[in-house]
Amino acid sequence: MKITVLGCGGGISATAHTTSLLIGDQILIDAGTGANGLSLEAMRRIDHVFLTHSHLDHVATLPLLLDSVSSWRDRPVTVYGQEVTLKALRDHIFNNVIWPDFSRIPSAQKPFMRYQVLPAGGEIALGELRIRSIPVNHVVPCVGYLIRGSKGSLAFSGDTTETDEFWRVLNACPDLRHVIVETSFLDKDEHICRLAHHFTPRMLTHELRKLNPGPSVHITHLMPGMEEEIMAEITAHGSVHAPRRLREGETFEI
């Protein structure tokens, strides 16, 4: 299993792009602006898109990706998520106002895109991979994902604040190798995090006490311009997991 970090920023800048992870060459976890960097050939190979939630920084590229390559494909892209997440796409993006309804173009029988509900706690097998949806705690319904391959597993928190089920599922995974978890703001902005349901370094450090030692921990969703300060605060708080900053373009081989 190869995981490529296409985007991992909490916002955009010349060097920051929002969340998207490429699993192998056919699966996206979220479709933020990081997916813009894929070549047309790479975009054509995407068959499956798993969404954590409906916020724009995690779905922004999906309409344009489909528009760019669907006429060159012979099968629809399957978009997975909770029913509430897929409803948000249907109502507010693929609604023939913001963007065409690609679930019915060029026809309802042979669309460019199809929706598949994957409820929180659900799991699906794709080849040798098993992808499990885990409920987390965000301002809109959101899930993280546990991606299990034949040689190990990787977990991604999506957007969240304090949560218990995510860590319970991870601690029950015997071959967990990597955990990607968000931290969005500095400690001084905890009031914003409480409103928006994200982590600060202090909150993250407390939360990581719930995770058993072993897997490497990588920090995502850092706000542009605050990355080094946030990571310095995480380091200063101390954690047995020694979290490191996730970088765009890096890969994990499991």
ABEGO torsion letter per residue (X at the ends): XBBBBABABABBBAABBBBBBBBEAABBBEBBAAAAABBAAAAAABABBBBABABAAAAAAAAAAAAAAAAABABBBBBBEBAAAAAAAAAAABAGAABBBAAAOABAABBABBBBBBBBGBBBBBEABBBBBBBBBBABBBBBBBBBBAAEBBBBAEBBBBBAAAAAAAAABAABABBBBBBABBAAAAAAAAAAGBBBAAAAAAAAAABBBGBBBBBBGBBBGAAAAAAAAAAAAEBAAGBBBBBBGBBBBX
